[in-house]
């Protein structure tokens, strides 16, 4: 929140909303002055000025922020610790035409990182094999058996989006005669593996300040450095900017902060993606029935989930393979298979989520409700527990874990956190305490392996370590409002203007707008996901269609249904809805409150 000390002003005097939140002005008085300066000095509209100032952008940097470029924002790759060794080893392999193996993660970031590196090697005629582990049978990251197998086929193994915490597996590859370099971004829970080099901006001795990059962003920096090395010897590399569609896709889907060069990766990556030069992205856009220029929403909610579907319940390598293809006729069958897997995943997720919510609600209604939700079952699909954890986090407003236990009583689980609480650090503490077999991740997401016999001990550990911090965050639940407007002003022209300050995501949240004294003209459940379609009417009679996603039978949904026909205050994110070739404004309802 961009507030000065003691500058917590209620918005519309809402002290307790339908979700139990206080509504606050996002802009403190100092930020409001910055917004006014932007209007005066740069001719920006009041809307864009408030959005930028509310997110900490100084008036003097407004124009640069609105047009982020790779040239201005790309950090010097050599500032990352380990870059010299890693880039030199990859450059040597390219010069010598050595066979390379790429060991990647099974999520979107891993697929994009693997495809980016394979495409780069292919420019030089270097054979690079991609290996993506099976989520169920191999788990996350390198394992000794796979690394020994790759060492028998490749002189150099490059791990991407994994490897920092895989010392044993990497040692197995080195003993088998291969060189290994690691390109990663995950937090590190122990000594670095002994290998030819490790580039990870989150290693303790890295002072580059680039810890917010996703793995594909780190791979991009490595390839910039490799191209410099090759160019010094007269070897010209490919146009790296053509790979920004992959970097932008990974940046959005890995939910890393949209700051620094990450904003440029997404802005320029979307421009590249809209050219549909990557046959895989083009095929996924087609099967997802995207009939408009690609945007960050499409990356995160339509294309990304289909790539992930292969790693969750199908062939984990499908996504990475698809993103390396140039022939549309080869790409389309894979995209169609991923689309089918995604539909299967959605059906499985609904059934699992119902069980998980029931367990979580029982815990929350107990005499001592937990501050960290931990649900588990031996019937759930291990590839979907991350999605269940994310839904539970949204449902409860607390960090949440979902765990699948196999027949041997070993559980593989995923966790998702709330803003302000570092879940990766909590998991590393549990590993150090010997409660978890292994675990790691980021501030907002983590993966764990735990024995069933220690589940109770794990819950107690989480409560002991997290209760105070999470309890404070839950008690201080607020909704930050950027500005107030009416349905009359929610036009496509307004949305075009607002998008100039995007893209929006973690670290640069979408604007939250308040619609005061709007009547609930209609409210009804739609679809199979518990969504509510709401029609809001302004005092002047203008109407705006709004959606309250997964809100049926929640405090927010109950409030909206109860107030049908009545005026209320509504807060949400405004966007363009494309349906049947028509574009119209649509509000995503975040919260609602009594109209005093």
C-alpha positions as CSV (number, residue, x, y, z in Angstrom):
1,X,0.0,0.0,0.0
2,X,1.4,3.4,-1.0
3,X,0.5,5.1,2.3
4,X,2.3,7.6,4.5
5,X,2.4,6.8,8.2
6,X,-1.1,7.0,9.8
7,X,-2.6,7.7,6.4
8,X,-5.1,4.8,6.4
9,X,-8.3,6.5,5.2
10,X,-11.5,4.5,4.7
11,X,-13.0,4.5,1.2
12,X,-16.8,5.2,1.2
13,X,-16.6,4.7,5.0
14,X,-16.6,1.0,4.6
15,X,-15.1,-0.4,7.8
16,X,-16.4,-4.0,7.3
17,X,-17.5,-5.3,3.9
18,X,-19.2,-8.5,2.8
19,X,-15.9,-10.3,3.1
20,X,-15.0,-8.7,6.4
21,X,-12.6,-6.2,4.9
22,X,-12.0,-2.5,5.4
23,X,-11.9,-0.5,2.2
24,X,-9.0,1.9,2.1
25,X,-7.7,4.5,-0.3
26,X,-4.8,2.9,-2.2
27,X,-3.2,6.4,-2.5
28,X,-1.9,8.1,0.5
29,X,-1.7,11.9,0.4
30,X,1.9,11.9,-0.9
31,X,0.9,9.5,-3.7
32,X,-2.0,11.8,-4.6
33,X,0.4,14.6,-5.1
34,X,2.5,12.4,-7.4
35,X,-0.6,11.6,-9.4
36,X,-1.3,15.3,-9.8
37,X,2.3,16.0,-10.9
38,X,2.0,13.3,-13.6
39,X,-1.1,15.0,-14.9
40,X,0.6,18.4,-15.0
41,X,4.1,17.4,-16.1
42,X,3.4,14.6,-18.5
43,X,-0.2,15.3,-19.6
44,X,-1.4,11.9,-18.3
45,X,-5.0,11.4,-17.4
46,X,-6.1,11.3,-13.8
47,X,-6.9,7.6,-14.1
48,X,-3.4,6.6,-15.3
49,X,-1.8,9.0,-12.9
50,X,-3.6,7.5,-9.9
51,X,-2.8,4.0,-11.0
52,X,0.9,4.6,-11.4
53,X,1.2,6.7,-8.2
54,X,-0.7,4.1,-6.3
55,X,1.9,1.5,-7.3
56,X,4.9,3.6,-6.3
57,X,5.9,5.0,-9.7
58,X,7.4,8.4,-9.2
59,X,6.2,11.2,-11.5
60,X,9.7,11.5,-13.1
61,X,9.6,7.8,-14.2
62,X,6.1,7.7,-15.5
63,X,6.9,7.9,-19.3
64,X,9.6,5.3,-19.0
65,X,7.3,3.0,-17.0
66,X,4.5,3.3,-19.6
67,X,6.9,2.2,-22.4
68,X,9.2,-0.5,-20.8
69,X,12.0,-1.6,-23.2
70,X,14.4,-4.4,-23.1
71,X,17.2,-2.1,-23.9
72,X,16.6,0.2,-20.9
73,X,15.6,-2.4,-18.3
74,X,17.7,-5.5,-19.2
75,X,20.3,-6.0,-16.4
76,X,23.9,-6.8,-17.3
77,X,24.0,-10.6,-17.3
78,X,27.5,-10.7,-15.9
79,X,26.2,-9.2,-12.6
80,X,24.7,-12.6,-11.8
81,X,26.9,-14.8,-9.7
82,X,28.1,-17.9,-11.7
83,X,27.2,-16.4,-15.0
84,X,30.8,-16.4,-16.4
85,X,31.2,-20.2,-15.8
86,X,27.7,-21.2,-17.1
87,X,27.8,-19.0,-20.2
88,X,31.3,-20.1,-21.1
89,X,30.4,-23.8,-20.7
90,X,27.4,-23.5,-23.0
91,X,29.3,-21.4,-25.5
92,X,32.0,-24.0,-25.6
93,X,29.4,-26.8,-26.2
94,X,28.0,-24.8,-29.1
95,X,31.4,-24.2,-30.7
96,X,32.3,-27.9,-30.3
97,X,28.8,-29.1,-31.5
98,X,28.5,-31.2,-28.3
99,X,25.3,-33.0,-27.7
100,X,23.3,-31.2,-24.9
101,X,20.6,-32.5,-22.6
102,X,18.1,-30.0,-21.1
103,X,16.5,-31.1,-17.9
104,X,13.4,-29.0,-17.2
105,X,10.5,-28.6,-14.8
106,X,7.0,-29.8,-15.8
107,X,5.3,-26.4,-15.4
108,X,4.9,-23.5,-17.9
109,X,8.2,-21.9,-16.7
110,X,10.1,-25.1,-17.1
111,X,8.5,-25.7,-20.6
112,X,9.3,-22.2,-21.8
113,X,12.8,-22.3,-20.4
114,X,13.5,-25.7,-22.0
115,X,12.0,-24.6,-25.4
116,X,13.9,-21.3,-25.3
117,X,17.3,-23.1,-24.8
118,X,16.5,-25.8,-27.4
119,X,15.6,-23.3,-30.0
120,X,18.8,-21.3,-29.3
121,X,20.9,-24.4,-29.7
122,X,19.1,-25.4,-32.9
123,X,20.1,-22.2,-34.5
124,X,23.7,-23.5,-34.5
125,X,22.8,-27.0,-35.5
126,X,23.5,-28.3,-32.0
127,X,21.4,-31.3,-31.0
128,X,19.7,-30.6,-27.7
129,X,17.4,-33.2,-26.1
130,X,14.7,-32.0,-23.6
131,X,13.9,-34.2,-20.6
132,X,10.9,-33.4,-18.4
133,X,10.4,-35.7,-15.4
134,X,7.1,-37.4,-14.7
135,X,5.4,-35.5,-11.9
136,X,3.9,-38.7,-10.3
137,X,6.8,-41.2,-10.7
138,X,9.8,-38.9,-10.6
139,X,8.7,-35.8,-8.8
140,X,10.1,-32.3,-9.1
141,X,13.7,-31.8,-10.2
142,X,16.6,-34.0,-11.3
143,X,16.8,-37.5,-9.9
144,X,19.9,-39.7,-10.0
145,X,18.5,-42.3,-12.4
146,X,17.4,-39.8,-15.0
147,X,20.7,-37.8,-14.7
148,X,22.8,-40.9,-15.2
149,X,20.7,-41.9,-18.2
150,X,21.2,-38.4,-19.8
151,X,24.9,-38.5,-19.0
152,X,25.1,-41.5,-21.3
153,X,23.8,-39.5,-24.2
154,X,25.1,-36.0,-23.6
155,X,28.4,-34.3,-22.8
156,X,26.6,-31.3,-21.2
157,X,23.4,-31.3,-19.1
158,X,21.7,-28.0,-18.4
159,X,19.0,-28.0,-15.8
160,X,16.4,-25.2,-16.1
161,X,13.9,-24.1,-13.5
162,X,15.3,-26.7,-11.2
163,X,18.6,-28.1,-9.9
164,X,19.7,-25.7,-7.2
165,X,18.6,-28.2,-4.5
166,X,19.5,-31.4,-6.3
167,X,23.1,-32.0,-5.2
168,X,22.8,-35.8,-5.1
169,X,21.2,-36.2,-8.6
170,X,23.7,-33.8,-10.1
171,X,26.6,-35.6,-8.5
172,X,25.4,-38.8,-10.1
173,X,25.6,-37.2,-13.5
174,X,29.1,-35.8,-12.9
175,X,30.2,-39.2,-11.7
176,X,28.8,-40.7,-14.9
177,X,31.0,-38.3,-17.0
178,X,28.8,-35.4,-17.9
179,X,29.3,-31.7,-17.1
180,X,26.3,-30.0,-15.5
181,X,25.3,-26.4,-15.3
182,X,22.2,-25.1,-13.4
183,X,20.0,-22.2,-14.5
184,X,17.3,-21.7,-11.8
185,X,15.5,-19.1,-9.7
186,X,14.1,-21.1,-6.8
187,X,15.1,-20.4,-3.2
188,X,18.0,-22.5,-2.0
189,X,17.7,-24.7,1.1
190,X,21.2,-26.1,1.3
191,X,24.7,-26.2,-0.2
192,X,24.9,-25.6,-4.0
193,X,25.5,-28.7,-6.1
194,X,29.1,-29.3,-7.2
195,X,29.1,-28.8,-10.9
196,X,30.4,-26.7,-13.8
197,X,28.3,-23.7,-12.7
198,X,25.1,-22.4,-11.1
199,X,23.2,-19.3,-12.1
200,X,20.4,-18.5,-9.7
201,X,19.7,-14.9,-8.7
202,X,18.3,-16.2,-5.4
203,X,21.6,-17.9,-4.3
204,X,22.9,-16.3,-1.1
205,X,26.1,-14.9,-2.7
206,X,24.2,-13.3,-5.7
207,X,24.0,-9.5,-5.3
208,X,22.5,-8.7,-8.7
209,X,19.0,-7.9,-7.3
210,X,17.3,-10.0,-9.9
211,X,15.7,-12.5,-7.6
212,X,12.3,-11.6,-9.0
213,X,13.0,-13.2,-12.4
214,X,11.3,-16.5,-13.4
215,X,13.5,-19.2,-14.8
216,X,12.9,-18.3,-18.4
217,X,14.0,-14.8,-17.6
218,X,17.2,-16.1,-16.2
219,X,17.7,-18.4,-19.2
220,X,17.2,-15.3,-21.4
221,X,20.0,-13.5,-19.6
222,X,22.3,-16.5,-19.9
223,X,21.7,-16.6,-23.7
224,X,22.4,-12.9,-24.0
225,X,25.8,-13.6,-22.3
226,X,26.4,-16.7,-24.5
227,X,25.7,-14.7,-27.6
228,X,28.2,-12.0,-26.5
229,X,30.9,-14.7,-26.1
230,X,30.2,-16.3,-29.5
231,X,30.1,-12.9,-31.2
232,X,33.5,-12.1,-29.9
233,X,34.7,-15.1,-31.9
234,X,32.8,-14.1,-35.0
235,X,29.8,-16.4,-34.5
236,X,26.5,-14.7,-34.8
237,X,23.6,-15.9,-32.7
238,X,19.8,-15.8,-33.3
239,X,17.6,-12.8,-32.7
240,X,16.8,-13.3,-29.0
241,X,13.9,-10.9,-29.1
242,X,12.0,-13.5,-31.1
243,X,12.0,-15.7,-28.0
244,X,10.3,-13.1,-25.8
245,X,6.9,-14.7,-26.4
246,X,8.2,-17.6,-24.3
247,X,9.8,-15.4,-21.7
248,X,6.6,-13.3,-21.3
249,X,4.4,-16.4,-21.1
250,X,6.6,-17.9,-18.3
251,X,6.8,-14.6,-16.5
252,X,3.0,-14.3,-16.3
253,X,2.3,-17.9,-15.5
254,X,5.0,-18.2,-12.8
255,X,3.3,-15.2,-11.1
256,X,6.6,-13.4,-10.4
257,X,6.5,-9.6,-9.6
258,X,6.0,-7.4,-12.6
259,X,8.8,-5.0,-11.8
260,X,12.0,-4.1,-13.6
261,X,12.8,-6.1,-16.7
262,X,9.8,-8.4,-16.0
263,X,7.4,-5.7,-17.2
264,X,9.4,-5.4,-20.5
265,X,9.4,-9.2,-20.8
266,X,5.6,-9.3,-20.7
267,X,4.9,-6.1,-22.8
268,X,7.3,-7.1,-25.5
269,X,6.6,-10.8,-25.1
270,X,2.9,-10.1,-25.9
271,X,3.8,-8.1,-28.9
272,X,5.9,-11.0,-30.2
273,X,3.2,-13.6,-29.3
274,X,0.6,-11.7,-31.2
275,X,2.6,-12.4,-34.4
276,X,1.9,-16.1,-33.8
277,X,5.3,-17.0,-35.1
278,X,5.6,-19.7,-32.5
279,X,3.6,-22.6,-33.9
280,X,2.9,-24.0,-30.4
281,X,1.5,-20.7,-29.1
282,X,-0.6,-20.3,-32.3
283,X,-2.1,-23.8,-31.9
284,X,-2.9,-23.3,-28.3
285,X,-4.6,-19.9,-29.1
286,X,-6.7,-21.7,-31.7
287,X,-7.8,-24.6,-29.5
288,X,-8.5,-22.2,-26.6
289,X,-10.8,-20.2,-29.1
290,X,-9.0,-16.9,-28.5
291,X,-10.4,-14.6,-31.1
292,X,-8.6,-11.4,-30.1
293,X,-5.0,-10.2,-29.8
294,X,-3.3,-12.1,-27.0
295,X,-3.1,-10.4,-23.6
296,X,-1.8,-11.3,-20.2
297,X,-5.1,-12.9,-19.2
298,X,-4.8,-15.3,-22.1
299,X,-1.3,-16.3,-21.1
300,X,-2.3,-16.9,-17.5
301,X,-5.7,-18.4,-17.7
302,X,-6.1,-20.0,-21.2
303,X,-2.7,-20.9,-22.6
304,X,-0.8,-21.6,-19.4
305,X,-3.3,-24.1,-17.9
306,X,-3.2,-26.1,-21.2
307,X,0.5,-26.4,-21.1
308,X,0.4,-27.3,-17.4
309,X,-2.3,-30.0,-18.1
310,X,0.4,-32.3,-19.7
311,X,2.5,-32.1,-16.6
312,X,-0.4,-32.6,-14.2
313,X,-2.3,-35.6,-15.6
314,X,-0.7,-36.5,-19.0
315,X,2.7,-36.5,-20.7
316,X,4.8,-34.0,-18.9
317,X,7.0,-33.3,-21.9
318,X,4.1,-32.3,-24.2
319,X,4.2,-28.6,-23.4
320,X,7.9,-28.2,-23.9
321,X,7.8,-30.2,-27.1
322,X,5.0,-28.1,-28.5
323,X,6.8,-24.8,-27.9
324,X,9.8,-26.0,-29.9
325,X,7.8,-26.7,-33.0
326,X,7.8,-24.6,-36.2
327,X,5.3,-26.7,-38.3
328,X,1.6,-25.9,-37.6
329,X,0.6,-29.4,-38.8
330,X,2.8,-31.0,-36.1
331,X,1.8,-28.5,-33.4
332,X,-2.0,-28.7,-33.7
333,X,-2.4,-32.4,-32.7
334,X,-0.3,-31.8,-29.5
335,X,-2.3,-28.6,-28.7
336,X,-5.6,-30.5,-29.1
337,X,-4.3,-33.3,-26.8
338,X,-3.4,-30.7,-24.2
339,X,-6.8,-29.1,-24.6
340,X,-8.4,-32.5,-23.9
341,X,-6.2,-33.0,-20.9
342,X,-7.1,-29.6,-19.6
343,X,-10.8,-30.5,-19.7
344,X,-10.1,-33.7,-17.8
345,X,-8.1,-31.8,-15.3
346,X,-11.0,-29.3,-14.7
347,X,-13.5,-32.1,-14.0
348,X,-11.1,-33.8,-11.6
349,X,-10.4,-30.5,-9.9
350,X,-14.0,-29.8,-9.2
351,X,-14.5,-33.2,-7.4
352,X,-11.3,-32.8,-5.4
353,X,-12.0,-29.3,-4.5
354,X,-15.4,-30.1,-3.0
355,X,-13.7,-32.7,-0.7
356,X,-10.9,-30.3,0.2
357,X,-13.3,-27.4,1.0
358,X,-15.3,-29.6,3.3
359,X,-12.2,-30.6,5.2
360,X,-11.0,-27.0,5.4
361,X,-14.4,-25.7,6.5
362,X,-14.5,-28.3,9.3
363,X,-11.0,-27.1,10.5
364,X,-12.0,-23.4,10.3
365,X,-15.2,-24.0,12.3
366,X,-13.4,-25.8,15.1
367,X,-12.6,-24.3,18.5
368,X,-9.0,-23.6,17.4
369,X,-9.1,-22.8,13.7
370,X,-5.8,-23.1,12.0
371,X,-3.9,-20.2,10.4
372,X,-2.4,-22.5,7.8
373,X,-4.8,-24.9,6.1
374,X,-3.5,-28.4,5.5
375,X,-5.7,-30.9,3.6
376,X,-4.8,-34.4,2.5
377,X,-6.2,-37.5,0.8
378,X,-5.0,-40.7,-0.7
379,X,-7.6,-40.5,-3.4
380,X,-6.6,-37.2,-5.0
381,X,-4.5,-36.9,-8.2
382,X,-1.0,-35.7,-7.3
383,X,-0.8,-33.5,-10.3
384,X,-3.8,-31.3,-9.2
385,X,-3.0,-30.6,-5.6
386,X,-1.3,-27.3,-6.5
387,X,-4.6,-26.1,-8.0
388,X,-6.5,-27.3,-5.0
389,X,-4.1,-25.4,-2.7
390,X,-4.7,-22.2,-4.7
391,X,-8.5,-22.5,-4.5
392,X,-8.3,-23.2,-0.7
393,X,-6.2,-20.2,-0.3
394,X,-8.8,-18.1,-2.1
395,X,-11.6,-19.7,-0.1
396,X,-10.1,-19.3,3.3
397,X,-7.9,-16.2,2.9
398,X,-5.0,-18.1,4.5
399,X,-2.0,-20.1,3.3
400,X,-3.1,-23.6,2.3
401,X,-1.6,-27.0,1.4
402,X,-3.2,-29.9,-0.4
403,X,-1.4,-33.3,-0.2
404,X,-1.7,-36.6,-2.0
405,X,-0.6,-39.7,-0.1
406,X,0.5,-42.8,-2.1
407,X,0.1,-46.4,-1.1
408,X,3.4,-46.2,0.9
409,X,2.2,-43.3,3.1
410,X,4.4,-40.7,1.4
411,X,2.7,-37.5,0.5
412,X,3.4,-35.1,-2.3
413,X,1.9,-31.7,-1.7
414,X,1.7,-28.1,-2.9
415,X,1.1,-24.9,-0.9
416,X,0.0,-21.4,-1.9
417,X,0.4,-18.3,0.3
418,X,-1.3,-15.0,0.9
419,X,0.4,-11.7,0.2
420,X,2.9,-10.8,2.9
421,X,3.7,-14.3,4.1
422,X,6.8,-16.2,2.8
423,X,5.7,-19.8,2.4
424,X,9.0,-21.0,0.9
425,X,10.8,-19.9,4.0
426,X,8.3,-21.8,6.2
427,X,8.8,-24.9,4.2
428,X,12.6,-24.7,4.4
429,X,12.3,-24.4,8.2
430,X,10.2,-27.6,8.2
431,X,12.9,-29.4,6.1
432,X,15.6,-28.2,8.5
433,X,13.6,-29.4,11.4
434,X,13.5,-32.9,9.9
435,X,9.7,-32.9,9.6
436,X,9.6,-32.9,5.8
437,X,11.4,-35.4,3.6
438,X,12.1,-32.4,1.2
439,X,10.5,-29.2,0.2
440,X,11.1,-25.8,-1.3
441,X,9.7,-23.0,-3.4
442,X,8.9,-19.3,-3.5
443,X,7.3,-16.8,-1.1
444,X,3.9,-17.5,-2.7
445,X,4.1,-21.2,-3.6
446,X,5.9,-24.3,-2.3
447,X,6.1,-28.0,-2.8
448,X,6.6,-30.6,-0.1
449,X,7.2,-34.3,0.5
450,X,6.0,-35.6,3.9
451,X,5.4,-39.0,5.5
452,X,1.8,-39.6,6.6
453,X,2.8,-40.4,10.1
454,X,4.2,-36.9,10.5
455,X,1.2,-35.0,9.2
456,X,0.0,-34.0,12.7
457,X,3.5,-32.9,13.6
458,X,3.7,-30.8,10.4
459,X,0.4,-29.1,11.2
460,X,1.6,-28.2,14.7
461,X,4.9,-26.9,13.3
462,X,3.2,-24.7,10.8
463,X,0.9,-23.2,13.5
464,X,3.8,-22.6,15.9
465,X,5.8,-20.8,13.2
466,X,3.1,-19.0,11.3
467,X,0.2,-18.3,13.6
468,X,1.3,-14.8,14.7
469,X,2.3,-13.5,11.2
470,X,-0.7,-15.1,9.3
471,X,-3.1,-14.1,12.1
472,X,-2.0,-10.5,11.8
473,X,-2.4,-10.6,8.0
474,X,-5.9,-12.2,8.2
475,X,-7.0,-9.7,10.9
476,X,-5.8,-6.8,8.8
477,X,-7.8,-7.9,5.7
478,X,-8.3,-4.8,3.5
479,X,-9.3,-3.9,0.0
480,X,-7.3,-1.0,-1.5
481,X,-9.4,1.1,-3.9
482,X,-7.8,3.2,-6.7
483,X,-10.7,5.4,-7.6
484,X,-14.5,5.6,-7.7
485,X,-16.6,5.6,-10.9
486,X,-20.0,4.8,-12.2
487,X,-21.3,2.3,-14.7
488,X,-21.9,5.3,-17.1
489,X,-18.1,5.8,-17.3
490,X,-17.2,2.1,-17.8
491,X,-16.6,2.3,-21.6
492,X,-14.2,0.6,-23.9
493,X,-12.4,3.9,-24.4
494,X,-11.8,4.1,-20.6
495,X,-10.5,0.5,-20.6
496,X,-8.1,1.3,-23.5
497,X,-6.7,4.2,-21.4
498,X,-6.4,2.1,-18.3
499,X,-4.5,-0.7,-20.1
500,X,-1.8,1.8,-20.9
501,X,-0.6,1.4,-17.3
502,X,-0.5,-2.4,-17.5
503,X,0.2,-5.2,-17.7
504,X,-1.2,-6.1,-14.3
505,X,-0.2,-8.9,-12.0
506,X,1.9,-9.6,-8.9
507,X,3.7,-6.5,-7.8
508,X,1.6,-4.4,-10.1
509,X,-2.0,-5.2,-9.2
510,X,-5.0,-4.6,-11.4
511,X,-6.8,-1.4,-10.5
512,X,-9.7,-1.8,-8.0
513,X,-12.5,0.6,-8.8
514,X,-15.5,1.3,-6.5
515,X,-19.0,1.7,-7.9
516,X,-21.0,3.5,-5.2
517,X,-24.8,3.2,-4.7
518,X,-25.3,0.9,-7.7
519,X,-28.5,-1.2,-7.6
520,X,-28.3,-5.0,-8.0
521,X,-30.6,-5.2,-11.0
522,X,-30.0,-9.0,-11.3
523,X,-28.0,-11.7,-9.6
524,X,-28.0,-15.4,-10.6
525,X,-25.8,-18.4,-10.6
526,X,-24.2,-19.4,-13.9
527,X,-22.0,-22.3,-15.0
528,X,-20.8,-25.2,-13.1
529,X,-18.2,-23.4,-11.0
530,X,-20.4,-21.6,-8.6
531,X,-20.1,-18.2,-10.4
532,X,-22.6,-15.4,-10.0
533,X,-23.6,-13.1,-12.9
534,X,-24.6,-9.7,-11.6
535,X,-26.1,-6.7,-13.4
536,X,-25.4,-3.3,-11.7
537,X,-27.4,-0.2,-12.4
538,X,-26.1,3.3,-11.7
539,X,-28.3,6.0,-10.3
540,X,-28.5,7.5,-13.9
541,X,-29.8,4.1,-15.2
542,X,-26.6,2.8,-17.0
543,X,-26.0,-0.9,-16.5
544,X,-22.8,-2.9,-16.2
545,X,-22.5,-6.7,-16.3
546,X,-20.3,-8.1,-13.5
547,X,-19.1,-11.5,-12.5
548,X,-18.4,-12.8,-9.0
549,X,-16.3,-15.9,-9.7
550,X,-16.7,-18.9,-7.5
551,X,-18.8,-16.8,-5.1
552,X,-22.0,-18.9,-4.8
553,X,-22.6,-19.8,-1.2
554,X,-19.8,-17.6,0.1
555,X,-20.2,-14.5,2.3
556,X,-19.8,-12.3,-0.9
557,X,-22.3,-14.4,-2.9
558,X,-24.8,-14.5,-0.1
559,X,-24.6,-10.7,0.3
560,X,-25.2,-10.1,-3.4
561,X,-28.2,-12.4,-3.5
562,X,-29.7,-10.9,-0.4
563,X,-29.4,-7.4,-1.9
564,X,-31.1,-8.0,-5.2
565,X,-33.0,-4.9,-6.1
566,X,-31.2,-2.8,-3.6
567,X,-28.3,-0.3,-3.9
568,X,-24.9,-1.3,-2.6
569,X,-21.3,-0.4,-3.0
570,X,-19.3,-2.8,-5.2
571,X,-15.5,-3.0,-5.7
572,X,-13.8,-4.9,-8.5
573,X,-11.5,-5.0,-11.6
574,X,-12.8,-3.7,-14.9
575,X,-11.8,-5.5,-18.1
576,X,-13.0,-6.2,-21.7
577,X,-15.1,-9.2,-22.2
578,X,-15.0,-10.7,-25.7
579,X,-18.0,-12.8,-26.6
580,X,-19.3,-13.9,-30.0
581,X,-17.1,-11.3,-31.7
582,X,-18.4,-8.5,-29.5
583,X,-16.4,-6.5,-26.9
584,X,-18.0,-5.0,-23.8
585,X,-16.9,-3.8,-20.4
586,X,-17.2,-6.4,-17.6
587,X,-16.5,-6.0,-13.9
588,X,-14.9,-8.8,-11.8
589,X,-16.4,-8.3,-8.3
590,X,-13.8,-8.4,-5.5
591,X,-16.0,-7.2,-2.7
592,X,-19.3,-5.5,-1.8
593,X,-20.6,-3.5,1.1
594,X,-23.8,-1.8,2.5
595,X,-24.5,1.6,0.9
596,X,-24.8,3.9,3.9
